[in-house]
Amino acid sequence: MVQSMSPPVSSKLPDVGTTIFTVMSQLAADCGAINLSQGFPSFDPPEALTDRIAWHLKHGGNQYAPMSGIPELREAIAAKTARLQGRAVDPATEVTVCTGATEGLFSTIQALVRPGDDVIVFDPAYDSYEPAVTLAGGTTQHVPLRIAGNGSDFEIDWQRLADALSDRTRLVIVNFPHNPTGAVLEPADLDRLAETLRGSGAYVLSDEVYEHIVFDGQHHHSIASHDELWERCVVTCSFGKTFHATGWKVGYCLAKPELTSEFRKVHQFATFAVSTPMQHGLADYLTSDPHFYEHLSAFYQEKRDFFCSLLEQTRLRLQPARSTFFQIVDYGDISDELDVEVAQRWTREIGVASIPLSVFCEQPFTGTRLRFCFAKDDDMLADAVEKLARL
C-alpha cells in the first residue's frame, strides 16, 4: 500500500506569530490578572441601541444585507460625516459598510497594493498593517514617529516621511487619533501631509477608529475633511470603539467613487455582507440620537482623568493621553528591563496586564513605555493601580 503524504506547508507569513493582544490577554487569564492590555471596554453598549438590534432580530432583519451596506446606515454615515467633518459623501458610491475596521483596512490594502509596491507606516504601528501589505506582495517601510515635547508626545517626522517616499510608494497608512500613543493631527498637519505627498502617486489609508475619543477640547480632523487629501484617501472607521461593542465587528470606509469601486471588488469576496440586524439597529440609533458622539469624549476623558489621578500614587511617569482610551506610562524610574519582559512579569507578579510599545515598532525606540487601557469600570481601574502602587 502506498502511504499518502501531506504536501509541505509553505507559509505566506513565515515571520508572523500570535498577536501581542492575544498573548497578553491569555497570560492575564492564566494568571488571574486585571486585563488592561487589549482594547475592549468593560461596559455595555447603549440600551436603546441594543433594543433596536433586538427588534430587527425579531422582525425580518436576518438575511443578507447589500454588499455595500444597507442604504439607511450608509445615509446615516454620510449625514454624520457632513455634520462633523464638512465632507459631503454620496452614500451610494462613497460609503461602504465593512466587517469592522480590520476588514476595511485589509480590503483597502489588497485593492490598492501591487507586488513590488512600498507602503509607509508610522511606528508605533498597529500590527495588522504589515501582514496585509505582505500578502498583497508589497514591502512595508517603517517611519518612526518623533518623540516630542517632554518626551511624552509623539508626532510625524516630516523630513523622514519625505525621505521615505519614492516612485515605488503606493500607499501611506496614517492612524490618528493614534493607537497606542494618543497623538492627534491638527489642520496644519493635514496641510503638511498634502504638501509632502503632492506630486507623488501615493494613496492614503487613514485609520480613524478613535475619531470620537479626543480630549481637552480638541476636535478630530479627518483626512476626509481636507480637499486635496480626499482625492487620494480611503478613511476607515469603527462602530465597535464608538458604541462600546468591539465584538460586533462593524465599521465603514469612505472614499471617492473610483477608490470605493476598487475597494468593493475585494470587500465583496472578503466578507460580502455585514451582519444585517446590527446594521439596521445602528441606522435607527444614529438617526434617533445623532449627537451621541458629542458625549463620548467627555465620558472617556473622565475615565482618563480618574485613572491618571490614581497613577499619581505610583512611580510611573505619564502625560495624560490626548485621545483614544489608552494611557502610555513610563516605568523608567522602576526598571530598565525591556518593555516586553516588564509587561509579562508584571502580569504574573503584580497581576496587571499591559501592552509593551516596542512590539509596534520595526526597530524599538519607545524605551520604557507600556500601554494601559482605561475603558474599564472605575473599580477595576482602582484595583489595578493599587497593585501597581506596590512596585
N, C-alpha and C positions, 0 to 999 in steps of 0.2 A: 504494500500500500504506500502510495506517495503521500508524504506528510506536507500539508499546505503550510506555507509560511506567510506571515503578515509582512507587507512591504514596510521598509523603514520609514519612520516619520521624520520629515524634514520640516522643521518649524519655520514659519514665516516671521515669527517674532522670537528669535532664539534668546534675546537678552532680556525679555520681559518676564517677570515673575508675578507673584501675587501683589496687588496694590498695597501701599502702606496703610490705607484706610481699613482694609480687611485685616491686615496683620495686627494693627493696634487694637481694633475692636475685638478681635478674637482673643488677644492677650488680655484685654480688660475683662472679658467674660471669664476666661480661665482663672484669673487672679481675683475675681470679685471686686475689681477696681471701678471707680467712678469714671465713666467714659466721656471725657471732654475732647476726644480725638476726632471722631467722624462728625461731619457737619449735619446733624439732623436734630430738629427741635424735640423737646420732651413734652410738648403740649399739642393739643389737637387743633385742627382747622376750625374756622368759624362755623358754628352750628347751623346758621342759615344756609351756608354753602353745602354742608353735608346733607341737610334736609332736601335741598333741590336735587342733589345727585340721587338720593334715595327715591324721590318722587319719579325721576326718569327711569330708574331701575324697574319700577312697577308699572310704568306707562309706556312701554314700547321702545325705550331707548337702548336696545341691546343688540342691534345688528350693526353691520359695517357702517362706519362713517365715510363720507367722501375722503378721497386720498389727501386732499389739501386741508381738510378740517371742515367741520360743519359751518355753514355760512354765518350763523348767528355769532359764533365765537370769533370768527375772523373779523366780522364787523365790529365786535366789541374791542378787539385788539387794535383795530385801526382807529377807533374813536379814542382809546387810551393814548395811543402814540401821537395823535394830533394834539390832544389836550396837554400832554406832559412834555413832548419834545418838539412840537410845532411842525411835525412832518406829516403831511397828508399822504397816506399809502392806500393803494387800491386793494381792498380785501380779497378780490378775486385773483389778482395777478401778482401781488407783492407780500402776501401773508400766507404762511404755511404752518399748520399745527403739527408738531412732531412729538416723538416719544421721549420727552424730556430733553433738556439742553444737550445731553451727551450724544443722543442720536442726531440732533441738529448739527452739532459740531462735526461728528463723524461723517455724515452725509455731505456736508459742505466740503470737507477736505477731499472726500472721494470724488466729488463732482468737479473740483477745480484743479487739483494737483495731479500732474502727469509724471511718469518716470523721468528722473533726471532733474526735476524742479527742486528749488530750495524753498523752504518755509522758515520764516523767522518767528521765534517765540521769545518772550521776555522771562528770564529766570528771576525769582522762583516761578515756575510754570506748572499749571495743572497737569497731572500725569497722564491724561487721556490724549493730549495733543500729539505727542511724538509717535506713539504706536499707530495712530490713524495715518500720519504722514508716511510712516514706513510702509504700511500696507498699500498706500497709493503709489509707492515707488519713488517717493520724494526723500529729500535729506533735510533734517532739522538743523537750523542754525540758531544757536543759543546766544542771546544778547542779555547780559545781566542788567537788572535794574541798578540804578545808582543809589547807594545809601546816603541820605542827605540829612540836613539839619543837625539834630543832636544824636544822630545815629539810629533813630527810630523810624524815620520816614524813608520811603522808597519812591523813586521817580525814574522816568525814562531818561537814559543817557543818549541824547540825540546824536552826538557825534558817533558813538558806537553803532547806533542804528544805521546812520548814513554809510558808515564803513562796511557794514554787513550786506548792504544792498548790492545786487549785481544783476546782470542780464538774465541770470537763472532764477531770480527771486520771483516766485509765482504768488506767494501769499504771506501776509504778515498777520499773525494772530495776536490780538490785544485782549486783555481781560481786566476791565475796570467797571465798577469797583473791584479791586484786585483781591483775589484769594491766592495766597494767605496773608498778604501784608496790609490790606485795607487801603492801599493807595487809590487815589481818585484822579480823574482828568478834569482840568479846567478848560474853558473855551480857548484860551491861548495855547493849550497843549494840542487841541484838535487842529488849530491853525498850523501849528508846528508840524504835526504829523502829515497834514495835507501838503505842506511845503516840501517836506522831506521826500514824500512819495511822488511828487509832481514829476512827470516825465518818465516815470517807471511803468512797467507793465504789471505791477503787483496789485493784487486784490487785498482787501482787509476782511478778516473774520473777527468780529467783535463779540466776545463772551461777556454778556451783561446780566448774568443771572441774579446778581445782588443789586439790581438797579434801584430798588425801592428801600434799600437799607443804607442810608448815608446820614451822617451825624453833624451836630453843631451848626445847623442852619445851612449846610451845603446842599446843592442840588446836583443830581446826576445828569451829566451832559452826554447823551448817547452819540455814538458815531453817526447814527442816522440823522441827528439834528444838524449836521454840517453839510452844506450843499455840495461841496467838492468831494468829500469823502463818501457821501451817499451814492455817488456814481460808481464806486468801486467796492462797496461793502456788503457783507451779509451780517446781520445782527441776530444773535441767538439769546433768547430769554427763557425763564423758567417760572412756571406757576408753583412748583414744589417749594422753592425758597420763599415765595411771597405769601403762600397760604399755609405754611407750617405742614406741608404734605409732601415730603420728598419721595415717599413711596408710591405716589400716583404716577410719576414719570410723565408729566405733560408739560410741554414747552412750545415755543414757536420761533420761527425765523422770519425776518423781514429783509427784503432785497428788491432791487429793481426787477422788472419783468424778465429780462434776459437772464439774469442770475437766478431768479426764482425758478425759471424753466429748467435750468441745468440742475439745480438742487433737487427739484421734484423728480427728475429722471432717476436719481439714486434713491431718494426717500421712498418712492413707491415700491421699490424692491427690498429696501432695508426693513421696512415696517408696514408699508401701505397705509393702514388706518390706525388711528389712535382711539383709545377707549371712548366709546360713544356716550355713555351716561356721564362720564367725567366732563366731556366737552359741553354737553347740554347744561349741566349744573354750573359749570364755570361761566358759560354765556349768560345764564339767568342772573348769577350773582354779580357779575361785572356790570350788568345793565341796571340792576336794582340798587347796588351800592358802589357807584363808580369812584367814590372818594375813599374807599378802604385803604388804598395805598398811602394816603396822606397821614395816616396814623401809625404806619408801620415803623418808620424811622424813630418816632418818639418811643414806641414800645421797646424797640431794641436798644435805644440809647439809655433808657432806664436800666435795662439789663446790664449794659456795658458799664454804666456808672456804678451800679451795685457791685459788680464783680471787681472792678478796679479799686473801689474803696476797700473791699475786703483784702485785696492783694497787698495793700499798704502794710499789712501785718507781717508780710513775708520779706525775704531778702531778694526777691525777684524785682528787676527793674523793668519799667514799661512806660510807654506813651500811649494814652487811650486811643483805641482804633478809630480811624476816620470813617470806616464803612464796614460792611459785612457783619456777620455775627461771630467773628474770630478776634481773639486778642493775642498779640505777639508779646512774649515776655523774654527777658534776657536773664539767664541764670549764671552769668559770668562771675558774680560775687560768691557763688556757692561752689562751682566746679569748673574745671577746664576740660572735662571729658567731651568727646564727640556727642553731638546732639542726639544721634540715633541711640547711642548707649545710654544716655541720660533718660530719654523718653521711655525706653524699655525698662530700665532699672527702677525709675520712679513708679512705673505701673506695677511692678512686682513688689517693691519695698514700701512705697508710700501709699499706693492704692489710688493713683490718679493717672489717667491715660491722656497723652497729648500727641501731637504730630511734630516731628523734627523738620525744620525748614530745609535742611540740606538735601532731602530726598527730592525736592522740586527743582534742583539745580544740576546742570551738567558738571560744573566744577563748583564745589561747595565754597560759598563766600559769605554766608549769612551768620557765621560764628556760633555763639552760644545762645541760639534763639529757638523757642518752641512755640507752637500754635495751640491755643485752647479755644474750644467752642463754648460760648456763653449763652447759647439758645436753649437754656435749661431752666428748670424751676429754681427759685431762689434757695430753697432748702438744699438742693443738690450742689449749687454753687458754693453755698456756705460750708457744706461738709467737705467739699474738695479743697477749699482754701484752708480750712482747719488742718487738713492733712499736710498741705504744702507749707504751712507756717512752722511745722516741726523740723524743716530742713535746716 
